[in-house]
């Protein structure tokens, strides 16, 4: 039995993006993050969607880690020195610079510059040029999968472009595939049903028994013919019910929106916030609070 479902080596954009999806699904995920990060080669980030004025690297990096941790991943400041595969195919052993040794069912390599820790599992695919080691750029598949079961490559390690937005997208693709693999192996879903989607929809979009029956029938049609029909119908209905759980109501949308805004403020300096405060709005808010106190509302 292993310590973790997933170990991710590298806490840059690709690694943290992978962690978001594995942790959100509930997989025990640890990210080891210490070493030469490619994102720190940037002076400033101006081409990542969602930041109209761009964002400084340190804030972006901190926000990535904070989001991964909030969703359940553990981020450890330590350098992975060696990854070995168990002889019986039951997972991997991961050794770090500070003497940690953990085991995991799945490993995602998301480092750009240093791949020496993969020599034990991918030795024949490790190339060298000018004294530097790198992986065969054609090694990883479209979803970051490698010839070694349970081992994925994410971001530039997998040969994708070094643009931050591309790395984040590829990390997400890898994260989805890692969860899909888990669903197939640990939860015994057939291939089409195992394919993972991470989605949240408004209440009512997937509502009602009729919708559930229709979607369950759709999932059942993708099941292999060799499977027992009663088993397929039961699992297909459970899968449709799982999709109905993606729904959230308006109150929950509002709650998450407020939480999201506050999380952003956590990463903005107090002086910057104060510079943009509407003084009149603050005074109006203070007057409202004083009025409430005067009339004794809530006493």
C-alpha positions as CSV (number, residue, x, y, z in Angstrom):
1,X,0.0,0.0,0.0
2,X,1.4,3.4,-1.0
3,X,1.5,6.7,1.0
4,X,-0.1,8.8,-1.7
5,X,-2.3,8.5,-4.8
6,X,-0.2,11.0,-6.7
7,X,3.2,12.6,-6.3
8,X,3.9,15.6,-8.5
9,X,7.5,16.7,-9.0
10,X,7.6,20.4,-9.7
11,X,5.4,23.1,-8.3
12,X,5.4,25.5,-11.3
13,X,2.3,26.2,-13.5
14,X,2.2,22.7,-15.0
15,X,2.6,20.9,-11.7
16,X,0.2,23.0,-9.7
17,X,-2.4,22.8,-12.6
18,X,-2.2,19.0,-12.5
19,X,-2.5,19.1,-8.7
20,X,-5.7,21.1,-8.9
21,X,-7.5,18.3,-10.8
22,X,-6.2,15.4,-8.8
23,X,-6.8,17.1,-5.4
24,X,-10.3,18.3,-6.4
25,X,-11.2,14.7,-7.1
26,X,-10.0,13.7,-3.7
27,X,-6.8,11.9,-4.6
28,X,-4.1,12.2,-2.0
29,X,-1.7,14.5,-3.8
30,X,1.7,15.8,-2.8
31,X,3.7,18.3,-4.7
32,X,7.5,18.6,-4.2
33,X,8.6,22.0,-5.2
34,X,12.2,23.0,-5.0
35,X,14.7,23.5,-7.8
36,X,15.3,25.6,-10.9
37,X,11.8,26.7,-11.9
38,X,11.4,27.9,-15.5
39,X,8.7,30.5,-14.4
40,X,11.4,32.3,-12.4
41,X,13.2,33.1,-15.7
42,X,10.3,35.5,-16.5
43,X,10.6,39.1,-15.4
44,X,6.9,39.7,-15.5
45,X,3.8,37.8,-16.8
46,X,1.8,39.8,-19.3
47,X,0.3,37.1,-21.6
48,X,-1.8,35.0,-19.1
49,X,-5.5,35.3,-19.5
50,X,-7.4,36.9,-16.6
51,X,-4.9,39.5,-15.5
52,X,-5.6,42.7,-17.5
53,X,-2.5,44.5,-16.3
54,X,-0.4,41.4,-16.1
55,X,1.0,40.0,-12.9
56,X,4.3,39.8,-11.2
57,X,5.9,36.3,-11.1
58,X,6.2,36.0,-7.3
59,X,2.5,36.8,-6.8
60,X,1.4,34.4,-9.6
61,X,3.6,31.7,-8.2
62,X,2.2,32.1,-4.7
63,X,-1.4,32.1,-6.0
64,X,-0.7,28.9,-7.8
65,X,0.5,27.1,-4.7
66,X,-2.2,28.6,-2.5
67,X,-4.9,27.3,-4.8
68,X,-3.4,23.8,-4.9
69,X,-3.2,23.7,-1.1
70,X,-6.8,25.1,-0.7
71,X,-8.1,22.2,-2.9
72,X,-6.3,19.6,-0.8
73,X,-2.9,19.1,-2.2
74,X,0.2,19.2,0.1
75,X,3.0,21.3,-1.2
76,X,6.5,20.4,0.2
77,X,9.6,22.5,-0.2
78,X,12.0,19.7,-1.0
79,X,13.9,18.5,-4.1
80,X,13.2,15.1,-5.5
81,X,16.5,13.2,-6.3
82,X,15.2,9.8,-7.4
83,X,12.1,8.1,-8.6
84,X,12.1,4.3,-8.9
85,X,9.3,1.9,-10.0
86,X,8.4,-1.0,-7.7
87,X,9.4,-4.4,-9.1
88,X,5.8,-5.7,-8.8
89,X,4.2,-2.8,-10.6
90,X,2.5,-1.5,-7.5
91,X,3.7,2.1,-7.7
92,X,6.8,4.2,-7.2
93,X,9.2,5.2,-4.5
94,X,10.2,8.9,-4.4
95,X,13.4,10.0,-2.6
96,X,14.2,13.6,-1.7
97,X,17.2,15.7,-0.9
98,X,16.1,16.1,2.7
99,X,15.8,12.3,3.3
100,X,12.1,11.9,2.7
101,X,11.0,8.7,1.1
102,X,7.4,8.4,0.0
103,X,5.5,6.0,-2.2
104,X,2.8,6.7,-4.7
105,X,0.6,4.9,-7.2
106,X,1.2,7.6,-9.8
107,X,3.9,10.1,-10.5
108,X,3.8,13.3,-12.6
109,X,7.1,14.8,-13.6
110,X,6.6,18.6,-14.2
111,X,10.1,20.0,-14.1
112,X,11.6,21.8,-17.0
113,X,15.4,21.7,-16.5
114,X,16.3,18.8,-14.2
115,X,15.3,15.3,-15.2
116,X,18.1,13.3,-13.6
117,X,15.7,12.0,-11.0
118,X,13.9,10.0,-13.7
119,X,17.0,8.0,-14.8
120,X,15.9,4.9,-12.9
121,X,12.5,4.7,-14.6
122,X,13.3,6.4,-18.0
123,X,17.0,5.8,-18.4
124,X,16.8,4.8,-22.0
125,X,14.8,7.9,-22.9
126,X,17.2,10.3,-21.1
127,X,19.4,12.2,-23.7
128,X,22.4,14.4,-23.1
129,X,23.7,17.5,-24.9
130,X,26.4,19.9,-23.8
131,X,26.5,18.2,-20.4
132,X,22.8,18.7,-19.8
133,X,20.2,15.9,-19.6
134,X,16.8,16.1,-21.2
135,X,14.1,13.6,-22.2
136,X,13.3,12.5,-25.7
137,X,10.8,15.2,-26.8
138,X,8.6,12.5,-28.5
139,X,8.4,10.4,-25.3
140,X,5.1,11.6,-23.9
141,X,1.8,11.0,-25.5
142,X,-0.9,13.6,-26.1
143,X,-2.0,13.4,-22.5
144,X,1.5,13.2,-21.0
145,X,1.5,9.5,-20.7
146,X,4.8,7.6,-20.9
147,X,5.7,3.9,-21.7
148,X,5.9,3.4,-17.9
149,X,2.4,2.8,-16.5
150,X,1.6,5.3,-13.8
151,X,4.2,7.9,-14.9
152,X,3.2,11.1,-16.7
153,X,5.1,14.1,-18.0
154,X,3.5,17.6,-17.7
155,X,4.4,20.9,-19.3
156,X,7.8,21.5,-21.0
157,X,9.0,18.2,-19.6
158,X,6.6,16.6,-22.0
159,X,7.9,18.6,-24.9
160,X,5.2,21.3,-25.0
161,X,5.9,25.0,-25.5
162,X,7.4,26.9,-22.5
163,X,4.6,29.5,-22.6
164,X,2.9,29.6,-19.1
165,X,-0.6,29.4,-20.5
166,X,0.4,26.3,-22.5
167,X,2.0,24.7,-19.5
168,X,-1.1,25.3,-17.4
169,X,-3.3,23.8,-20.1
170,X,-1.2,20.8,-20.5
171,X,-1.0,20.3,-16.7
172,X,-4.8,20.3,-16.6
173,X,-4.9,17.7,-19.4
174,X,-2.5,15.5,-17.5
175,X,-4.5,16.0,-14.3
176,X,-7.7,14.9,-16.0
177,X,-5.9,11.8,-17.4
178,X,-4.5,10.9,-14.0
179,X,-8.0,11.0,-12.5
180,X,-9.3,9.0,-15.5
181,X,-6.7,6.3,-14.9
182,X,-7.6,6.2,-11.2
183,X,-11.3,5.9,-12.1
184,X,-10.6,3.0,-14.5
185,X,-8.2,1.1,-12.2
186,X,-9.4,1.8,-8.7
187,X,-13.1,2.4,-9.3
188,X,-13.6,-0.1,-12.1
189,X,-15.3,2.1,-14.6
190,X,-15.2,1.1,-18.3
191,X,-13.1,3.3,-20.6
192,X,-15.8,5.8,-21.7
193,X,-17.3,6.1,-18.3
194,X,-13.9,6.6,-16.7
195,X,-13.1,9.6,-18.8
196,X,-13.1,12.4,-16.2
197,X,-14.7,15.8,-16.5
198,X,-14.3,18.5,-13.8
199,X,-17.3,20.8,-14.1
200,X,-19.7,22.9,-12.1
201,X,-23.1,23.9,-13.4
202,X,-26.0,26.0,-12.2
203,X,-28.8,24.3,-10.3
204,X,-31.5,23.0,-12.7
205,X,-29.4,22.3,-15.7
206,X,-29.1,18.6,-14.9
207,X,-32.2,18.3,-12.8
208,X,-34.9,15.6,-12.6
209,X,-35.5,11.9,-13.0
210,X,-36.0,12.2,-16.8
211,X,-32.6,13.8,-17.3
212,X,-31.0,11.2,-15.1
213,X,-32.6,8.3,-17.0
214,X,-31.6,9.8,-20.4
215,X,-28.0,10.3,-19.4
216,X,-27.8,6.9,-17.7
217,X,-28.9,5.3,-20.9
218,X,-26.3,7.2,-22.8
219,X,-23.5,6.0,-20.5
220,X,-24.8,2.4,-20.6
221,X,-24.6,2.3,-24.4
222,X,-20.8,2.8,-24.1
223,X,-20.2,-0.2,-21.8
224,X,-18.5,-3.3,-23.2
225,X,-20.9,-6.0,-24.2
226,X,-19.2,-8.5,-22.0
227,X,-20.4,-6.7,-18.8
228,X,-23.5,-7.9,-17.0
229,X,-26.5,-5.8,-18.1
230,X,-27.8,-5.2,-14.5
231,X,-24.3,-4.1,-13.4
232,X,-24.1,-1.7,-16.3
233,X,-27.5,-0.2,-15.6
234,X,-26.7,0.3,-12.0
235,X,-23.3,1.9,-12.6
236,X,-24.6,4.1,-15.5
237,X,-27.3,5.5,-13.2
238,X,-24.7,6.2,-10.5
239,X,-22.6,8.0,-13.1
240,X,-25.5,10.2,-14.1
241,X,-26.3,10.9,-10.4
242,X,-22.6,11.9,-10.0
243,X,-23.1,14.5,-12.8
244,X,-26.2,15.9,-11.1
245,X,-24.0,16.6,-8.1
246,X,-22.1,19.0,-10.2
247,X,-25.0,21.5,-9.7
248,X,-24.8,24.4,-7.3
249,X,-27.6,26.9,-6.5
250,X,-27.5,30.7,-6.7
251,X,-26.6,31.0,-3.0
252,X,-23.6,28.7,-3.4
253,X,-22.5,30.7,-6.5
254,X,-22.6,33.9,-4.4
255,X,-20.7,32.3,-1.5
256,X,-18.0,31.0,-3.8
257,X,-17.8,34.3,-5.6
258,X,-17.3,36.2,-2.3
259,X,-14.7,33.6,-1.2
260,X,-12.8,34.0,-4.5
261,X,-12.7,37.8,-4.2
262,X,-11.3,37.5,-0.7
263,X,-8.7,35.0,-1.8
264,X,-7.5,37.5,-4.4
265,X,-7.2,40.2,-1.8
266,X,-5.0,37.9,0.2
267,X,-2.3,38.4,-2.4
268,X,-2.6,42.1,-2.8
269,X,-0.7,44.5,-0.5
270,X,-2.7,46.5,2.0
271,X,-1.3,49.8,0.7
272,X,-2.5,49.0,-2.8
273,X,-6.0,48.1,-1.5
274,X,-6.2,51.3,0.5
275,X,-5.2,53.4,-2.5
276,X,-8.2,52.1,-4.4
277,X,-10.7,52.3,-1.5
278,X,-13.8,54.5,-2.2
279,X,-13.7,56.8,0.9
280,X,-17.4,57.8,0.5
281,X,-18.4,54.1,0.3
282,X,-16.5,53.4,3.5
283,X,-18.2,56.3,5.3
284,X,-21.6,55.2,4.0
285,X,-20.9,51.7,5.3
286,X,-19.9,53.1,8.7
287,X,-23.1,55.1,8.9
288,X,-25.2,52.0,8.1
289,X,-23.4,50.0,10.9
290,X,-24.0,52.9,13.4
291,X,-27.7,53.0,12.4
292,X,-28.0,49.3,13.1
293,X,-26.4,49.7,16.5
294,X,-28.7,52.7,17.4
295,X,-31.9,50.8,16.7
296,X,-30.6,47.6,18.3
297,X,-31.1,45.3,15.3
298,X,-29.7,41.8,16.1
299,X,-29.9,42.3,19.9
